[in-house]
Amino acid sequence: MKKLCLLLGLLLIGQAVFGLQAGEKKWRVGFSQCNLGEPWRANMYEDLKREVAKYANEIELIHKDAQNDTSVQQAQIREFINDFEAGNLDILLVSPKEAAPFTPIIGEAFQAGLPVFVIDREILSDQYTTFIGGDNTVIGLAAGKWTAEKFNGKGALGVELQGLSTVTAAQERGSGFHEGIKGSDIKIIFQVDMKWLEPDARQEMESALSRFPKIDFVYAHNDPGAHGAYLAAQAVGREKEIAFLGVDALPHEGVSYVKQGILSATFLYPSGMDLAIEHVMKLKRGEKVPKRIMLATKAYDKEHPDGVTIGEPVVTW
Amino acid sequence: MNPTVPLGNTPSRPEKATEVSGLTSLFAKPWVRAFMALIVILLIGMIFNANGTFFRWSAHRDMLRQTSVFGILATAMTLVVITGGIDLGVGSIVAAVAVIYSTFLMALPVPFSAASTILFCLAVGAVFGVWNGFLIGKFKFQAFIATLAMMTFARGFAKYISGGRKVMNAIFFPDGTFKYNPVFPEITDWLNSRILGNNIAIVTIIMLCCMFIGWVVLSRLVWGRYIYSIGGNEEAARLSGVPILATKMLTYGLSGFFCAVAGICQAAQEYQGDPEAGTGYELTAIGMVVIGGTSLAGGRGSIGLTLIGVLTMGYLVKILSLNAVAESTRLMVTGAIIVIAVLFQSSRRK
């Protein structure tokens, strides 16, 4: 026990000395993540760590994962507010699980003077510092235009594998795509939900393949869906005659599928962590930051295996 | 074997077909009732045939492939349900095994051989199952609780091994970069292929083999008699010398073993190990067992009935898919069909 106390004491002294040497005060950046269990969010965390590491001398990260539980995330934001009031936190980044339950508590943090960046999912008020998120309609539009460019004039027939037709993200990825192919002779002949899941996408694509002798492309609302569709087509030897399009473009999923020639294209749903940390630094330096940043997408295809940015982020002050 | 009961009936409670005659006696048989639900579904398929697609073999072949993993799980579920128990852990064990299979074969710098990988996966499944049986038999845990714990644990285990990420043919390095291995293991390609003139999926053959094993256990072995007698009346079984603990450990162990088989099939068909795989599969498997006519109260049912239940659900899913029915409608239709199918069964228990 004595040894343990001694060790702890030494650690504390070391910490104090080290802290004094560091000079200027580091900003403590809190991040409240709704669910690290999703691959896209796991990738977001990797992006975040990489961006924070660029400014390792100026900011440090405190990350909390709510594991897809609303009340847990609310409690974690409450802890962050307490940290702020105790002087142990300088800025909060929140990717809320859903809008309504988090609108009051994020507003409360903002009112208390804590700068809050809302990431990816919006809340129902403007009581926050900055919103940064991707735009599913823009992504769908990019995919639609890509398809129109490649297939217009050929009477192409396509399959749309929707994430879940009752979910906003899927509705927007769909409506953007249909906007993008408007005016062309491209037709969607089979449109069905695959619940964002690869095995379900494979099953739905099997049905489409049984029904339709001619399919020119598949637009899936995520990359696993496109991959499942590819496996279904491969099983009946039709994968070469079909172009597979996905969304999300995670490095080890969609982007690699494009590089391996499995998908024809994938469109990035950006995490926005680079811009988030850039604006944290701006705030730290006392600069003004915009109210909303809607992120641009990137297309990855055979010609651009490392991605090409489509459009610009839309910034609102 | 009694030719009028080709799918294997419950040995412990033979139906007294001699008391009634003709059509009435036919409809008293559980497998006839189960068939009625299947026939209704097939009729629906013939009406909503998606421009004739339902009449092509490819639709049926694909249905069988798609439903195979569920069929294997339903076989596992049938065994434990007849003991009067339930196994909520099946979907999570699928994920754990899928992740182990993919990690061993693809994600290690030096991959394991196919044989050792499969043996290890099967052993993991069996150990998980035996542990369930041990808790239930030795410490008198309710099956619901013991397997609920396994459902949670195995899911966590799958996420722990995979780091929460799908295990694919990318080998990750500590700095976050990765390298792709373009060649998939031969065993995975084989499991994902078809035989008999490209007409039936390997996984479907595997499902039928699992069902055959389940049928042998229930209908041909003393072990099967023990399973039925425990489900019928555990106290009576104990007093008449049935080894309760051993039977439960073996039965849940076999259930875990089948889950591992399903996990391997799942991973091979996806070419990856998804730690989220199998979520909700336990409920589908229970649905298939119940639609077949195996009683959740235990002591009654058979693998043959479960096969009919598997086909009923499989065809329902396929018909909804062929007709591109929206997910919200699918859920409502599936709920309604479960009620109708069980109604076909219910008068038997009066």
Interface residues (C-beta under 8 A of the other chain):
Chain A: L36 G37 P39 A42 E46 R50 L164 S165 T166 F190 Q191 V192 D193 K195 E198 P199 R202 Q203 E204 E206 S207 L209 S210 R211 P224 G228 L231 A235 V236 P251 H252 E253 S256 K259 Q260
Chain B: A50 N51 T53 R56 S58 A59 D62 R65 Q66 K159 G163 G164 R165 K166 M168 A170 F172 G176 F178 Y180 P182 N192 R194 Q266 Q269 E270 Y271 D274 E276 A277 V317 K318 S321 L322 A324 V325 A326 E327 S328 R330
